[in-house]
Amino acid sequence: MTRFLRLGYLLPRLVLLVVLYCALEYGTGWGLRYAVIAGGQSAAGAKVELDGSVVSVLEARATLTGLRVANAKRPMENLVEAEKIELDFESDSFLRKKVIANHGVVRGLKFNTPRENSGALQPKDEPIASDAPGWFGGAGQAVGQAADKWLDDIELKFSGEPEDFESVRLARELSQSWPQRFDRLNADAKALQAEVERLREQAKEARSNPLRGADFLAAAPQRAADLRQRLANLHAELTSLPAEVKADKGRIDEARRRDEALIRERLQLNQLDPQSLTSQLLGEQVTGSIDSLVGWVRWTRQMVPSTKVRPVVTPRPRGVDVNFAGVRQRPDLLIRELAVSGSARMAGRPLELTGTVTDFTTSPAIHGKPMRAEFSSTGGLAMEVRLTVDRAGGVATDELIVDCPAFDLPEGRLGNPEKLGLAMAPSTGSLSVSVRIEGEKLSGDIQLVQDRVALAPVVGPSASQLARRLGDAVGGSLTNLPKPATRVTLGGTLDDPKLAVWSTLGPAVAESLQTAAANLAREEAQKRLESTQQKLAGELASLDRKVSDAMQKLTAEVEAPRQEIERLASNWIGEQLGGGTFSFEQLGKRLPAAESLFKK
C-alpha cells in the first residue's frame, strides 16, 4: 500500500517534469529564435532570418542554422551569413536569466552575399546606397585628374599652328594691307589721269574758241600747278615705298625672333607632381581596399553595442535588486570564446578565414574587457588579422592590425584606361595595416612593398595623337622598378574619411613621363621652327611679288599723267601765250589777267 502510494505520488510529478523538460527543450529554442531575430533586426536595422534553432537544456547547448542578416544600405545583399552556430552555455546562467557561453563555433561565415528578396524592414522606403567616401577631401577630383591635366597642358602647348605666331600673322597682314595701299595709289593715279584728261579736253575746246576759253586760260595755270603738285606727292609716296617695304620686313624679322623664343618658352613643360600621379595611379586600388576595410569596421560597430551601461530594471513592481559586495554583476549575454570559419572577399579577392573571437558581450561596460578577434586566411591572400573592440571605457575604440608578409598581386591597370594608362605585370609583395578608430576619429596607415614591378604604357581608345606618341616614347623605361613602396595615411572620420598616398612608384613614373615629354617637346620645337620659317618664307615671297608687280604698274600709271601735263604745258597753252615751250611756273607768269584778253 505504501509502495502504491509512493508511485501515485511520484508518477504525476515525473510526468510533470517530463512535460516541463519538453516545454523547455522546444520552447527555449523558439524563444531563442525570436530573441535572435528581434535583437538582430534592432541592431542591424534590416531583416534577420533564421532557418532553425535548437536548444538542449541538458547539454546546455544551442544550435542555430541558416542565419542571414541583411544589409540596411543594400537591401538586396546580406551583410553577413552563417551556415551554423553552436554555443555551449553555463548550465546555471539560465536560472539568472543570463546567456553565458564558454565556447562557441561559427561555420560557413560569409559576407555580402546576394539575396532573392529585399532585406529592408520597410520595402517601400528602401535606403539608397550612399556614394563612395570622399577619400581625397575637397580636392579629390583635382588630385585624381592631375596626370590628365598635365597631359592636357602639353596637348594645348603642342596644338598651336604656324598661323598663330606673330611673324606669320604680321606677314599675312602686310601681304593683305600692301595690295590695299597699292590699290589706293592706283586709284589716285587714275583720278589724276582723269583730271589731266579733262584739262586736255578743256584746252582743246578753248583752242577751238579762244574767246570763250578766256576763263579756262585764266584758271589753267593754277589747275596745272595743283595737278603737278598732286603728281609730285604721288611720285614721292611711290618713291618711299621700297624703304617702307624694307622696314616692314625688318618688323617681320623681329617678330620671327620673338616667335622662336616663344616656341621654346611655350614648350617648357610643367613639372609633373609625383604625389598627384601616385594618387591617380593607385587611387582606385587603394580606395577599393580601404572601402572594404571601413565596411568591416562599420559592420563590427553595428554588431557590438555602445559603451553605455543600461540600468537593471526589476521586471515586477515589487522586489529590490541587491548587489552584494564582492559579487560582480554579469552581462545578459557573454560568449567567452567563439571559433569562426568561413569565407570573405578583400579587395575583390576570395579568402578562407579561420579564427577566434573572445569576450563578445552585449554589456561591455559591465564585463570590463574588450572584445578581441584573431583571424588567419588562406586562398588568394594569406594574412593575419587582429581586431580589438573596446567598449569598456567612455569612448568606443577599435583597433585593426593586418599583416600579410607575402602575397601575389595580379596583373592590373593603373591610371586612365580611356587615354594613357599603365599595365602592371603580376608581382609579389608584403602588406601591413594599422588602423585605430577612437570615437568617430579615424587614424592609421597602410604600407605595401612590392618585390619588383614592370609597367608598360597602354594607349586607350580615346587617346590623342600626343598621348600615343608619349606612350611610344616611354617605351621600356618602366620595365624594371625594384621594390616600389606605397604608404597610405588615414585620417578624418568613418563618415568622412581622408587619405594621403605616398609611393616611390609615382616619382619613377613621373620621371619617365617627364623625360619622354621633354624629348617630344624638343622635337616639336624644331618642327615648329621649321614650319614657321617655311610659312614665313612663303608669305615674304608673296609680299615681294605683290610689291614688285604693283610698283611696275604704279610707275606706269603715274608716268602717263606726268607726260600729258608736260605736253599740254609745252604745246597749245604755251602757244596761246606767245609761242614756245613753257613750264607751268613760266606759264603762270606769262598769262595776263583774264579781263585783259577782251580789251579793244
C-alpha positions in Angstrom: 0.0 0.0 0.0 2.8 2.3 0.9 4.6 1.4 -2.3 1.5 2.1 -4.3 1.0 5.4 -2.7 4.6 6.4 -3.4 4.1 5.6 -7.1 0.9 7.5 -7.2 2.7 10.4 -5.6 5.8 10.3 -7.8 4.3 9.4 -11.2 2.4 12.6 -11.7 5.4 14.6 -10.7 7.6 12.7 -13.1 5.1 13.3 -15.9 5.1 17.0 -15.0 8.9 17.1 -15.1 8.9 15.4 -18.5 6.3 17.9 -19.8 8.3 20.7 -18.3 11.5 19.4 -19.9 9.9 19.1 -23.3 8.5 22.6 -22.9 11.9 23.9 -22.0 13.6 21.9 -24.8 11.3 23.2 -27.6 10.1 26.4 -26.1 13.6 27.7 -25.4 14.5 27.1 -29.0 11.5 29.1 -30.1 12.3 31.8 -27.6 15.9 31.9 -28.7 14.8 32.2 -32.4 12.6 35.1 -31.5 15.3 36.8 -29.5 17.9 36.5 -32.2 15.6 37.8 -34.9 14.2 40.7 -32.8 17.5 41.7 -31.3 19.3 41.3 -34.7 16.9 43.5 -36.6 17.0 46.1 -33.9 20.8 46.2 -34.1 21.2 45.9 -37.9 18.2 47.9 -39.0 17.4 45.2 -41.5 15.8 41.8 -41.8 17.3 38.9 -39.8 16.3 35.4 -40.9 17.0 32.1 -39.2 16.2 28.8 -40.6 16.3 26.8 -37.4 17.1 26.9 -33.7 17.6 24.0 -31.3 18.3 24.3 -27.6 19.4 21.3 -25.4 18.8 22.2 -21.7 20.6 19.0 -20.5 23.6 19.6 -22.7 23.4 23.4 -22.2 23.9 23.8 -26.0 22.1 26.0 -28.6 22.4 25.4 -32.3 21.4 28.0 -34.9 21.2 27.2 -38.6 20.8 29.4 -41.7 21.4 32.8 -40.1 21.2 35.7 -42.6 21.5 39.4 -41.7 20.5 41.8 -44.5 22.5 44.9 -45.3 20.4 48.0 -44.4 22.2 50.1 -47.1 22.0 47.5 -49.8 18.8 45.5 -49.1 19.4 43.0 -51.9 22.6 41.9 -50.1 23.3 40.1 -46.9 25.7 41.8 -44.5 26.7 38.5 -43.0 25.5 34.9 -43.4 26.4 31.8 -41.3 25.5 28.2 -42.1 25.7 27.0 -38.5 26.3 28.4 -35.0 26.8 26.3 -31.9 27.1 27.7 -28.4 27.8 25.8 -25.1 26.3 27.7 -22.2 26.9 27.6 -18.5 24.1 25.5 -17.0 23.2 27.9 -14.3 23.1 31.0 -16.4 19.5 30.4 -17.5 18.5 30.4 -13.8 19.8 34.0 -13.6 18.1 35.0 -17.0 21.6 35.3 -18.5 23.2 33.7 -21.5 26.8 32.9 -20.7 28.6 30.7 -23.2 32.1 29.5 -22.5 32.6 28.3 -26.1 31.0 28.6 -29.5 31.6 27.7 -33.1 30.5 29.6 -36.3 30.8 27.7 -39.5 30.2 28.9 -43.1 30.6 32.6 -42.4 30.1 34.7 -45.5 29.9 38.4 -46.2 28.0 40.5 -48.8 26.1 37.6 -50.3 23.2 38.2 -52.7 19.5 37.9 -51.6 16.5 36.8 -53.5 14.2 39.4 -51.8 14.7 42.7 -50.2 16.1 42.8 -46.7 14.7 46.2 -45.8 12.3 46.4 -42.9 10.2 48.9 -44.8 10.4 47.7 -48.5 8.7 50.9 -49.8 11.4 53.0 -48.2 14.5 51.1 -49.2 17.6 53.2 -48.5 19.8 54.1 -51.4 23.4 53.1 -51.1 25.5 56.1 -50.3 28.2 57.4 -52.6 31.7 56.3 -52.1 33.6 58.3 -49.4 35.4 61.4 -50.4 38.8 59.9 -49.8 40.9 62.8 -51.0 38.8 65.5 -49.4 37.6 68.6 -51.3 40.5 68.3 -53.8 39.6 64.7 -54.7 38.8 65.3 -58.3 41.8 67.6 -58.9 44.1 65.1 -57.4 42.6 62.2 -59.3 42.9 64.0 -62.6 46.4 65.5 -62.0 48.1 63.5 -64.7 45.2 64.1 -67.2 45.6 67.9 -66.6 49.4 67.6 -67.2 48.7 65.8 -70.4 46.1 68.3 -71.5 48.5 71.1 -70.8 51.1 69.5 -73.1 48.5 69.0 -75.8 47.5 72.6 -75.5 51.1 73.7 -75.9 51.6 71.4 -78.9 48.3 72.4 -80.6 49.4 75.8 -81.9 49.7 76.3 -85.7 52.2 78.5 -87.6 49.4 81.0 -88.2 49.2 81.6 -84.5 52.7 83.1 -84.4 53.3 86.9 -84.6 55.7 86.8 -87.6 53.4 84.7 -89.8 50.4 86.8 -88.8 52.3 90.1 -89.4 53.5 88.8 -92.8 50.0 87.8 -93.7 48.5 91.2 -92.6 51.2 93.1 -94.6 50.5 90.8 -97.6 46.9 91.9 -97.4 47.5 95.6 -96.4 50.1 96.4 -99.1 47.8 95.5 -102.0 45.1 97.7 -100.5 47.6 100.6 -100.4 48.7 99.9 -103.9 45.0 99.9 -105.0 44.6 103.3 -103.3 47.7 104.7 -105.0 46.5 103.3 -108.3 43.1 104.9 -107.8 44.8 108.2 -107.0 46.9 107.9 -110.2 43.8 107.1 -112.3 41.9 110.1 -110.7 44.9 112.3 -111.6 45.0 110.9 -115.1 41.3 111.7 -115.4 41.9 115.3 -114.2 44.6 115.7 -116.8 42.4 114.2 -119.5 39.7 116.7 -118.5 42.2 119.5 -118.7 43.3 118.4 -122.1 39.7 118.3 -123.4 39.0 121.7 -122.0 42.2 123.1 -123.5 41.1 121.6 -126.9 37.8 123.3 -126.6 39.4 126.6 -125.6 41.7 126.3 -128.6 38.7 126.0 -131.0 37.1 129.1 -129.5 39.7 131.3 -127.7 37.1 134.0 -126.8 35.0 131.5 -124.8 38.1 129.9 -123.3 39.3 133.1 -121.5 38.1 131.8 -118.1 39.8 128.4 -118.7 43.1 130.2 -119.7 42.9 132.3 -116.5 42.5 129.2 -114.3 44.7 126.8 -116.2 48.0 127.8 -114.6 46.6 127.1 -111.1 44.9 123.9 -112.1 48.0 122.7 -113.8 50.1 123.6 -110.7 47.7 121.7 -108.5 47.8 118.7 -110.7 51.6 118.8 -110.8 51.7 119.0 -107.0 49.5 116.1 -106.7 51.6 114.3 -109.2 54.7 115.2 -107.2 53.1 113.9 -103.9 52.1 110.7 -105.6 55.6 110.2 -107.1 57.2 110.9 -103.7 55.0 108.4 -102.0 55.8 105.9 -104.7 59.5 106.6 -104.3 59.2 105.9 -100.5 57.5 102.5 -100.9 60.7 100.4 -101.2 62.0 101.8 -97.9 58.7 101.2 -96.2 58.6 97.6 -97.5 62.2 97.1 -96.2 61.1 98.5 -92.8 58.1 96.1 -92.7 60.4 93.2 -93.5 62.5 94.3 -90.5 59.4 94.2 -88.3 58.7 90.7 -89.6 62.2 89.6 -88.8 62.0 90.9 -85.3 58.7 89.1 -84.8 60.3 85.9 -86.1 63.0 86.1 -83.5 60.3 86.7 -80.8 58.3 83.7 -82.2 61.4 81.4 -81.9 61.8 82.4 -78.3 58.1 82.0 -77.7 58.1 78.5 -79.2 60.9 77.4 -76.9 59.2 79.0 -73.9 55.8 77.5 -74.6 57.2 74.1 -74.9 58.9 74.3 -71.5 56.8 71.6 -69.7 55.3 71.9 -66.3 56.7 69.6 -63.7 54.5 66.5 -63.1 53.7 66.2 -59.4 54.8 62.7 -58.4 52.4 62.5 -55.5 49.4 63.6 -57.6 50.4 60.9 -60.1 50.7 58.4 -57.3 47.1 59.2 -56.2 45.9 58.8 -59.8 47.8 55.6 -60.4 47.0 53.8 -57.2 43.8 55.7 -56.0 41.3 53.2 -57.3 43.1 50.2 -55.9 43.8 51.8 -52.6 40.3 53.2 -52.1 38.8 49.9 -53.1 40.7 48.0 -50.4 40.0 50.6 -47.8 36.3 50.7 -48.7 36.2 47.0 -47.7 38.2 47.7 -44.6 35.9 50.5 -43.4 32.9 48.4 -44.3 34.1 45.7 -42.0 34.7 48.2 -39.2 31.2 49.7 -39.7 29.7 46.2 -39.6 31.6 45.5 -36.4 30.3 48.7 -34.8 26.7 47.7 -35.8 27.1 44.3 -34.1 28.9 45.5 -31.0 26.8 47.7 -28.6 27.8 51.1 -27.4 29.7 51.8 -24.2 26.6 52.9 -22.3 25.6 50.9 -19.3 21.9 50.1 -19.3 20.3 50.1 -15.8 19.0 46.9 -14.4 15.2 47.2 -14.1 13.2 44.8 -11.9 10.6 43.2 -14.1 7.9 43.3 -11.4 6.7 46.2 -9.3 7.7 44.5 -6.1 11.1 43.4 -5.0 14.5 45.1 -4.9 17.7 44.1 -6.8 20.5 43.8 -4.3 24.1 43.6 -5.5 26.2 42.1 -2.7 29.7 43.3 -2.0 32.3 41.2 -3.8 29.7 39.8 -6.3 30.4 41.0 -9.8 27.5 41.9 -12.0 27.3 39.7 -15.0 26.1 40.8 -18.6 23.0 39.4 -20.1 25.0 37.8 -23.0 28.6 36.8 -22.9 30.5 34.5 -25.2 33.9 34.0 -23.9 35.3 32.2 -26.9 33.9 31.8 -30.4 35.7 29.8 -33.1 34.9 31.2 -36.6 35.4 29.7 -40.1 34.1 31.0 -43.4 35.0 33.0 -46.5 35.2 36.6 -47.4 36.4 38.9 -50.2 39.1 41.5 -49.7 39.8 44.0 -52.5 37.9 41.7 -54.8 39.9 38.6 -53.9 38.4 35.4 -52.2 39.7 34.5 -48.7 39.2 31.5 -46.5 39.0 32.7 -42.9 39.6 30.8 -39.6 40.0 32.4 -36.2 38.6 33.1 -32.7 36.6 35.8 -31.1 36.9 36.3 -27.3 34.8 38.2 -24.8 31.9 39.1 -27.0 29.1 40.6 -24.9 26.1 42.9 -25.1 27.2 44.7 -22.0 30.9 45.6 -22.4 30.9 48.2 -19.7 29.7 45.5 -17.2 32.1 42.9 -18.5 35.0 45.3 -18.4 37.1 43.6 -21.1 37.5 44.5 -24.8 36.4 42.0 -27.4 39.3 40.6 -29.4 39.4 38.7 -32.6 42.2 37.0 -34.4 41.9 35.6 -37.9 44.1 33.9 -40.4 43.3 33.4 -44.1 44.3 31.2 -46.9 43.5 31.3 -50.6 44.1 34.3 -52.8 45.5 36.4 -50.0 47.2 34.9 -47.0 47.2 37.2 -44.0 46.7 37.5 -40.2 44.2 39.9 -38.8 43.9 41.1 -35.2 40.9 43.2 -34.1 40.3 44.8 -30.7 36.9 46.3 -30.0 36.9 48.2 -26.7 33.6 49.4 -25.3 34.5 49.2 -21.6 35.6 52.8 -21.4 33.9 56.0 -22.1 34.9 56.2 -25.8 34.3 53.5 -28.3 37.8 52.4 -29.6 38.6 49.9 -32.3 42.0 48.8 -33.5 42.8 46.7 -36.5 46.1 45.2 -37.4 46.7 43.2 -40.6 49.9 41.5 -41.5 50.3 39.9 -44.9 54.0 39.0 -45.4 53.8 37.6 -48.9 51.0 37.7 -51.5 50.7 37.7 -55.2 49.4 40.8 -56.9 47.6 40.0 -60.2 48.1 41.9 -63.4 46.4 45.3 -63.2 45.7 48.5 -65.0 46.7 51.9 -63.5 45.7 55.4 -64.5 43.1 56.4 -67.0 42.2 53.4 -69.3 40.5 55.7 -71.8 43.6 57.8 -72.5 47.0 56.9 -71.3 47.4 54.2 -68.6 49.9 51.7 -67.4 49.7 47.9 -67.4 51.3 46.4 -64.3 52.6 42.9 -64.7 51.9 40.3 -61.9 54.2 40.8 -58.9 54.6 39.8 -55.2 54.8 42.0 -52.1 54.0 42.4 -48.4 51.2 44.4 -46.8 50.8 45.8 -43.3 47.8 47.7 -41.9 47.4 49.5 -38.6 44.1 51.3 -38.1 42.7 52.9 -35.0 39.2 54.4 -34.6 38.6 56.3 -31.4 35.0 57.6 -31.3 34.5 58.6 -34.9 38.1 59.7 -35.5 40.0 57.6 -38.0 43.8 57.2 -38.0 46.4 54.8 -39.1 48.5 53.8 -42.1 48.8 51.0 -44.7 52.1 50.0 -46.2 52.8 48.0 -49.3 56.2 46.9 -50.5 56.4 45.1 -53.9 59.4 43.0 -54.8 59.7 44.1 -58.4 57.3 45.8 -60.7 57.2 46.0 -64.5 55.0 48.7 -66.1 54.1 49.2 -69.8 52.2 52.1 -71.3 48.7 51.3 -72.6 47.0 53.7 -75.0 43.2 53.9 -74.7 40.6 54.3 -77.5 40.1 58.0 -76.8 43.8 58.8 -76.5 45.1 61.8 -78.5 47.9 61.6 -81.0 50.2 63.2 -78.4 49.3 60.5 -75.8 50.1 57.8 -78.4 53.5 59.5 -79.1 54.1 59.8 -75.4 53.3 56.1 -74.8 55.8 55.1 -77.5 58.4 57.5 -76.1 58.1 56.0 -72.6 58.8 52.6 -74.1 60.7 50.2 -71.9 61.9 52.7 -69.3 59.4 51.3 -66.7 60.1 47.6 -67.3 62.0 47.1 -64.1 61.2 49.1 -60.9 62.9 47.5 -57.9 60.9 47.3 -54.7 58.5 50.2 -55.0 56.9 51.1 -51.7 53.5 52.6 -51.0 52.2 54.1 -47.8 48.6 55.3 -47.2 48.0 57.6 -44.2 44.4 57.6 -43.0 42.6 60.4 -41.3 39.2 62.1 -41.0 36.2 60.2 -39.6 34.3 57.0 -40.6 31.6 59.0 -42.4 34.1 61.4 -44.0 37.4 59.5 -44.3 40.5 61.1 -45.8 43.7 59.6 -47.0 47.1 60.6 -48.4 49.0 58.3 -50.7 52.8 58.3 -50.9 54.7 55.9 -53.1 58.0 55.6 -54.9 56.0 54.3 -57.9 54.7 57.8 -58.7 58.2 59.5 -58.8 59.5 56.7 -61.0 56.6 57.0 -63.5 56.8 60.8 -63.3 60.5 60.9 -64.2 60.0 58.5 -67.1 57.0 60.5 -68.4 58.8 63.8 -67.9 61.9 62.7 -69.8 59.8 61.3 -72.7 57.7 64.5 -72.8 60.9 66.7 -72.8 62.2 64.8 -75.8 58.9 65.2 -77.6 59.0 68.9 -76.8 62.4 69.3 -78.3 61.3 67.5 -81.4 58.1 69.6 -81.6 60.0 72.9 -81.1 62.3 72.1 -84.0 59.3 71.1 -86.1 57.5 74.3 -85.2 60.6 76.4 -86.1 61.0 74.8 -89.5 57.3 75.0 -90.2 57.2 78.7 -89.2 60.2 79.6 -91.3 58.7 77.8 -94.3 55.4 79.5 -93.8 57.1 82.9 -93.3 59.3 82.4 -96.4 56.2 81.8 -98.5 54.4 84.9 -97.1 57.5 87.1 -97.8 57.9 85.7 -101.3 54.2 86.6 -101.9 54.7 90.0 -100.5 57.8 90.7 -102.6 56.0 89.6 -105.7 53.0 91.8 -105.0 55.2 94.8 -104.2 57.2 94.3 -107.4 54.1 93.9 -109.6 52.4 96.9 -108.0 55.5 99.1 -108.3 55.7 98.5 -112.0 52.0 99.1 -112.5 52.0 102.3 -110.4 55.1 103.7 -112.2 53.3 103.3 -115.5 50.1 104.8 -114.1 52.0 107.9 -112.7 54.1 108.4 -115.8 51.2 108.8 -118.1 49.6 111.9 -116.5 53.0 113.5 -116.0 53.8 113.3 -119.7 50.3 114.6 -120.6 50.8 117.6 -118.3 54.2 118.4 -119.8 52.8 118.1 -123.3 49.9 120.4 -122.5 52.3 122.9 -120.9 54.7 122.9 -123.9 52.2 122.9 -126.7 48.9 124.6 -127.1 48.7 126.6 -123.9 52.2 127.9 -124.4 51.3 128.8 -128.0 48.3 130.7 -126.8 50.6 132.8 -124.6 53.1 133.7 -127.1 54.7 130.5 -128.6 57.5 128.3 -127.5 57.7 125.8 -124.7 57.0 126.8 -121.1 57.0 125.1 -117.8 54.0 125.5 -115.6 55.9 128.0 -113.5 56.6 130.1 -116.5 53.1 129.6 -117.8 51.7 131.2 -114.7 53.9 134.3 -115.1 53.1 134.8 -118.8 49.4 134.6 -118.6 47.6 138.0 -118.4 44.6 138.7 -116.3 41.5 137.2 -117.8 39.7 140.5 -118.3 42.6 142.0 -120.3 42.1 139.4 -123.1 38.9 141.1 -124.0 40.1 144.8 -124.1 39.9 146.6 -127.5 
